[in-house]
Amino acid sequence: MNFLVGLLSGHADDPTHSVIARYGRGVFQGPAAEANVSGGKLKVSGSYLYVPVLGQLLADRCGAGITVQGVVVSKADIVSQLEGHGLEVIEVKKRGGFKYTVQANLSGSLLHRLYEDLWEPAVLLKSRGAGFSLTTSQSIPKPNDYSDPSFCSLTMPASDENQMAAFRSIVPGAEATTFGSLSVKHIIKIDDILVSKDLAEKPASMVRLMAKRKGVLTRQLTVDGRSVETQHEFVA
């Protein structure tokens, strides 16, 4: 699940709205990612909101024989959903929500679908396959740390195909290329909060979560020392 795709298209789906709904009016540092090629290895690191992006990148490029372990944090009880996606639930902690310790051996397609379907919970997995390794911090960061690009890190062979796939994943909509180093930052500006008529009588807490945001996403991309900045209007 790549919420940037929804913002760049101008009109977002439910998963993208769930991410952008956490912002009020103002200017905010958004997700950030970095990638470097060295010694035949490609290392891609990203902030919290890049976790499903890097998870699906590993799933798609590795393909099979992926060992996963880690935690899933959710506001609701989702044991049946986790087991339905092939995860073994080892431990459950409940304190203002649910924190599941999980493990599994999954194919790439199952792991990809896991991130796609469970877009609301925080899926914080450590995954390994032949030549591929993803590490993810095991706790949801504080809002001030949402832009820290060291939250998750993916290492894989530095083939041209993997470089192009990584570029397309972390910089969707841009023309992909091979590279030695790459960094991307996003600034989210919310200009207005659009409250539809059917929300007028709802509680303020519900209005805050359901109202759409209108704003601009600014992307700052640097590839091998060359920088470009683009802006993208959105309603999400």
C-alpha positions as CSV (number, residue, x, y, z in Angstrom):
1,M,0.0,0.0,0.0
2,N,1.6,3.2,-1.2
3,F,-0.4,6.2,0.0
4,L,1.8,8.6,-2.1
5,V,0.2,7.2,-5.3
6,G,-3.2,8.4,-4.1
7,L,-1.9,11.9,-3.2
8,L,-0.1,12.2,-6.5
9,S,-3.2,11.2,-8.5
10,G,-5.0,14.1,-6.8
11,H,-7.9,12.0,-5.4
12,A,-7.1,9.4,-2.8
13,D,-8.7,6.1,-1.7
14,D,-9.6,5.1,1.8
15,P,-6.1,3.9,2.9
16,T,-4.6,7.2,1.7
17,H,-7.3,9.2,3.5
18,S,-6.6,7.3,6.7
19,V,-3.0,8.5,6.6
20,I,-3.7,12.1,5.6
21,A,-6.6,12.5,8.1
22,R,-4.1,12.7,10.9
23,Y,-3.1,16.2,9.7
24,G,-4.9,19.4,10.4
25,R,-4.3,22.7,8.7
26,G,-0.7,23.7,8.3
27,V,2.6,22.5,6.9
28,F,4.2,19.2,8.0
29,Q,7.3,17.2,7.2
30,G,6.1,14.1,5.4
31,P,7.6,10.7,4.6
32,A,11.3,10.5,3.6
33,A,13.5,7.8,2.1
34,E,17.1,7.2,1.0
35,A,18.7,4.6,-1.2
36,N,22.4,3.9,-1.9
37,V,24.3,1.3,-4.0
38,S,27.6,0.0,-2.6
39,G,29.5,-3.3,-2.9
40,G,26.9,-4.9,-5.0
41,K,24.2,-4.2,-2.5
42,L,21.2,-1.8,-2.6
43,K,20.1,-0.4,0.7
44,V,16.8,1.5,0.9
45,S,15.7,3.1,4.1
46,G,12.5,4.9,4.9
47,S,10.4,6.6,7.5
48,Y,7.4,5.1,9.2
49,L,4.9,5.6,6.3
50,Y,7.3,3.8,3.9
51,V,7.0,0.5,5.9
52,P,4.4,-1.0,3.6
53,V,6.2,0.3,0.5
54,L,9.4,-1.4,1.4
55,G,7.6,-4.5,2.6
56,Q,5.9,-4.9,-0.7
57,L,9.1,-4.1,-2.6
58,L,10.8,-7.0,-0.9
59,A,7.7,-9.2,-1.5
60,D,7.7,-8.5,-5.2
61,R,11.5,-8.7,-5.8
62,C,12.2,-11.7,-3.6
63,G,9.2,-13.7,-4.6
64,A,9.3,-16.8,-2.4
65,G,10.7,-18.4,0.8
66,I,10.3,-15.3,3.0
67,T,10.6,-15.6,6.7
68,V,8.8,-12.9,8.7
69,Q,8.6,-12.1,12.4
70,G,7.7,-8.9,14.3
71,V,4.6,-7.1,15.6
72,V,1.3,-5.8,14.4
73,V,-0.3,-3.0,16.3
74,S,-4.1,-2.5,16.0
75,K,-6.9,-0.6,17.7
76,A,-9.2,-3.6,17.1
77,D,-9.0,-7.4,17.6
78,I,-7.7,-8.8,14.3
79,V,-6.5,-12.3,15.2
80,S,-8.7,-13.9,12.5
81,Q,-7.4,-11.5,9.9
82,L,-3.8,-12.1,10.8
83,E,-4.2,-15.9,10.7
84,G,-6.2,-15.6,7.5
85,H,-3.1,-14.0,5.9
86,G,-0.8,-16.8,7.0
87,L,0.6,-15.3,10.2
88,E,1.0,-17.3,13.4
89,V,0.1,-15.2,16.4
90,I,2.6,-16.0,19.2
91,E,1.6,-13.4,21.8
92,V,-1.1,-10.8,22.3
93,K,-0.8,-7.7,24.5
94,K,-3.8,-5.5,25.2
95,R,-3.3,-2.0,26.5
96,G,-5.4,0.7,24.8
97,G,-5.3,-1.5,21.7
98,F,-3.8,-4.8,20.6
99,K,-0.1,-5.6,20.0
100,Y,0.4,-9.0,18.3
101,T,3.7,-10.8,18.1
102,V,3.7,-12.8,14.9
103,Q,5.8,-15.1,12.7
104,A,5.4,-17.0,9.4
105,N,7.0,-18.3,6.2
106,L,5.3,-16.6,3.3
107,S,5.4,-16.4,-0.4
108,G,5.9,-13.0,-2.0
109,S,2.3,-12.8,-3.2
110,L,1.0,-13.5,0.3
111,L,3.3,-10.9,1.9
112,H,2.3,-8.3,-0.7
113,R,-1.4,-8.9,0.0
114,L,-0.8,-8.7,3.8
115,Y,0.5,-5.1,3.5
116,E,-2.3,-4.3,0.9
117,D,-5.2,-5.6,3.0
118,L,-4.0,-4.6,6.5
119,W,-3.4,-0.9,5.7
120,E,-5.0,0.4,9.0
121,P,-2.9,-1.6,11.5
122,A,0.8,-1.0,11.9
123,V,2.5,-4.0,10.3
124,L,6.0,-3.9,11.7
125,L,7.8,-7.0,10.4
126,K,11.4,-8.1,10.0
127,S,11.6,-10.2,6.8
128,R,14.3,-12.3,5.2
129,G,14.6,-14.1,1.8
130,A,17.5,-15.2,-0.4
131,G,19.6,-12.0,-0.7
132,F,16.9,-9.8,0.8
133,S,16.5,-8.4,4.3
134,L,14.0,-5.9,5.8
135,T,14.4,-4.5,9.3
136,T,11.6,-2.4,10.9
137,S,11.5,-0.7,14.3
138,Q,9.0,-2.6,16.5
139,S,7.2,0.4,18.0
140,I,5.1,3.1,16.3
141,P,7.1,6.4,16.3
142,K,6.0,9.6,17.9
143,P,4.5,12.1,15.4
144,N,7.7,14.2,15.5
145,D,9.7,11.2,14.3
146,Y,7.4,10.3,11.3
147,S,10.0,11.7,8.9
148,D,13.0,9.9,10.2
149,P,14.3,7.8,7.3
150,S,15.9,5.2,9.5
151,F,12.7,3.6,10.8
152,C,12.9,0.8,8.3
153,S,15.7,-0.5,6.0
154,L,15.7,-2.9,3.1
155,T,18.9,-4.5,1.7
156,M,18.9,-6.4,-1.6
157,P,21.1,-7.2,-4.6
158,A,21.9,-4.0,-6.6
159,S,20.8,-5.3,-10.0
160,D,19.5,-2.7,-12.5
161,E,16.0,-4.3,-12.2
162,N,16.1,-3.9,-8.4
163,Q,17.2,-0.3,-8.6
164,M,14.5,0.6,-11.0
165,A,11.9,-1.2,-8.9
166,A,13.1,0.6,-5.8
167,F,13.0,4.0,-7.6
168,R,9.4,3.4,-8.7
169,S,8.3,2.3,-5.2
170,I,9.8,5.2,-3.2
171,V,9.3,7.9,-5.9
172,P,6.0,6.9,-7.6
173,G,5.1,8.9,-10.7
174,A,8.7,10.0,-11.5
175,E,10.7,8.5,-14.4
176,A,12.7,5.6,-13.0
177,T,16.5,5.3,-13.5
178,T,19.4,3.4,-12.0
179,F,21.4,5.4,-9.5
180,G,24.3,5.5,-7.0
181,S,22.4,7.5,-4.4
182,L,18.9,8.8,-4.0
183,S,17.0,10.7,-1.4
184,V,13.4,12.0,-1.4
185,K,11.5,14.1,1.1
186,H,7.9,15.3,1.2
187,I,6.2,18.3,2.6
188,I,2.5,18.1,3.2
189,K,0.6,21.4,3.3
190,I,-3.1,21.2,4.3
191,D,-4.9,24.4,3.1
192,D,-8.5,23.4,4.0
193,I,-10.6,20.7,5.7
194,L,-13.7,19.9,3.6
195,V,-16.7,18.9,5.7
196,S,-19.5,17.5,3.7
197,K,-23.2,18.1,4.6
198,D,-23.7,14.6,5.9
199,L,-21.0,15.2,8.5
200,A,-22.5,18.4,9.8
201,E,-24.4,16.7,12.7
202,K,-21.7,14.2,13.6
203,P,-19.5,14.4,16.7
204,A,-16.4,16.6,16.3
205,S,-14.1,13.6,16.7
206,M,-15.8,11.8,13.8
207,V,-15.8,14.9,11.6
208,R,-12.0,15.3,12.1
209,L,-11.4,11.8,11.0
210,M,-13.8,11.7,8.0
211,A,-13.5,15.2,6.6
212,K,-11.3,15.4,3.4
213,R,-8.1,17.4,3.3
214,K,-7.3,19.8,0.5
215,G,-3.7,20.7,0.0
216,V,-0.3,20.4,-1.8
217,L,2.3,17.7,-1.6
218,T,5.8,19.0,-2.3
219,R,8.4,16.4,-3.3
220,Q,12.1,17.1,-3.0
221,L,14.1,14.5,-5.0
222,T,17.9,14.2,-5.3
223,V,19.4,11.6,-7.6
224,D,23.3,11.4,-7.7
225,G,23.6,15.0,-6.6
226,R,20.9,16.4,-9.0
227,S,17.9,17.9,-7.3
228,V,14.4,18.6,-8.5
229,E,11.3,19.8,-6.6
230,T,7.7,19.2,-7.8
231,Q,4.3,20.1,-6.3
232,H,1.1,18.1,-6.5
233,E,-2.4,19.3,-5.5
234,F,-4.6,16.8,-3.8
235,V,-8.0,16.2,-2.1
236,A,-7.8,13.2,0.3
